[in-house]
Amino acid sequence: MFPGLVFHHIGIACRDIGKTMEFYVNMGYTPADVVDDCLQHVKVCFLDKEGAPRIELLAPLDEQSPVLRTLDSSGVAPYHICYSVSDIDKAIAGLRKQRFLLLNGPVPACAMEDRRIAFLFQKHTGLIELVER
């Protein structure tokens, strides 16, 4: 149905990137620099390990951060799954036909070389992020 969606990363909401990062580093992941994304109100750090899914840690940057609700209800928890797409506008249109609600975007993401991202939600799927290739 959506052949253009390619897995990109799993986003994990956390309160303290440094403390959560320790676990992944001990598992062999290599962290990138922590980036403050003021537009999304989050601190972001990507972690990579050969042969394993890419991880994105997201911590609140301020009281407007969208990850606060997840942290308040679930604590540190998976937050979203991200897919890369060649045409973000077309992908959003296709997902909206499947009853996904566009929550945010598309907007440039400083943690992803200013490529455009968007967040969508559907009650049977949860929160997904799209990032334009």
N, C-alpha and C positions, 0 to 999 in steps of 0.2 A: 504494500500500500504506500509506503514511504521509502522507496529505494535510495533516495538522496540523503537520508539521515545516517550518519556514520558516528559511532560512539566516539566521544572525545574525553570525558572525565566524569568522575563521581564527585559531587560537592558535599562536604561534611561541615555542618555548623558546629562551631566550638567557641568557647569563651576566651581561651588563651592559646593562640597559635603555637607559641613556643612549647608549652606543656604537651599539647596534643601531637605536635610534630615529633617529639621524642620517641613516641611509640613507633611511628612509621620509619624514622631513621634507624631505630634498632632492628627493624624488619628489612633493612637494606635499601630503603627509599632515599633518594637524593633530593633535598629541597632547593627550590629557587629562592630568590629574594622575596621578602614580604613586601607587598605593594598596598598602599592605601588608595582605595577607589572611592573618592569622595562622592561621585555621582551615584554609586550603588550603596554608599554608607557602610562599606565593609573593608576589612583588612583581608588580603588574599595571599595565599602561598600555594604554589603548585609543587607536587612531589612526584618524582618519576622513579620507576624501577623497571628494568628490562623484563619483559614477559608478564608484567602485572598492569592492572588498570591504573591510569593516571588519577591522582587524588588532588582535589582542590580543597584546602582548608579555608573556611570563611569565619571571621570573627567580627563582632559588631565594632564599627568605628565610632558610632554615636547612638543616641537614643532613637534615631529614625531608622536604624538598621532593620531590614526585613528578617534577618536571622534571629532576632530577639524572641519572636513568637515561638519558633521551634525550640530554642534553648529553654525558654520558660516552661514549655509543656513537656519536652522530652529530654532535655539536657543535650549533651553532645550526641549528634545523630546524623544519619544521612539526610541531606537537604534537597538535592536534586541530581538528576542525571543530565549530562550535557551531550548534545549531538552537533557535529559540524555539518554545515549545509553549504551548497554552492550559491544558492539564491535564497537569502533569508526571507525576503518578502513573499516569494512563492511558497516557501515552507510554512510560513505563518498562515497564509491563506488556506493551504491544504489542511493544516491542523485545526483551524477555526471551523472548517466544514465538518470536522470530527468532534465538534463541541468543546474544543479547547478554548479557554478564556485567555486572551492576551493580557498579562498583568503589567508588563513593563517592556518598553523597547519598540523597535530596535534603537539601541544607543551604542556609542563607541565604548569599549572596555579597555581601560589603560593597562590592565593586567594581561591583556591578550593583544598587544600591539595595536590597540585602537580599532580592532575589528569589531563589527557590530554584533551585539548580542540581544536576545529577547528571552523573556521568561513567560511560559504559558502553563496553565493548570487545567487539569480535567479530573473530576472526582474519581474516576476509575483507574487513573494512571498516576496522578500526583503531579508534582512540579517538575517541569523539564526546562532546560536552557538550550537555546540554539546559538551557535556561533558561526558567523559567516567565514568560509574559507577564503 
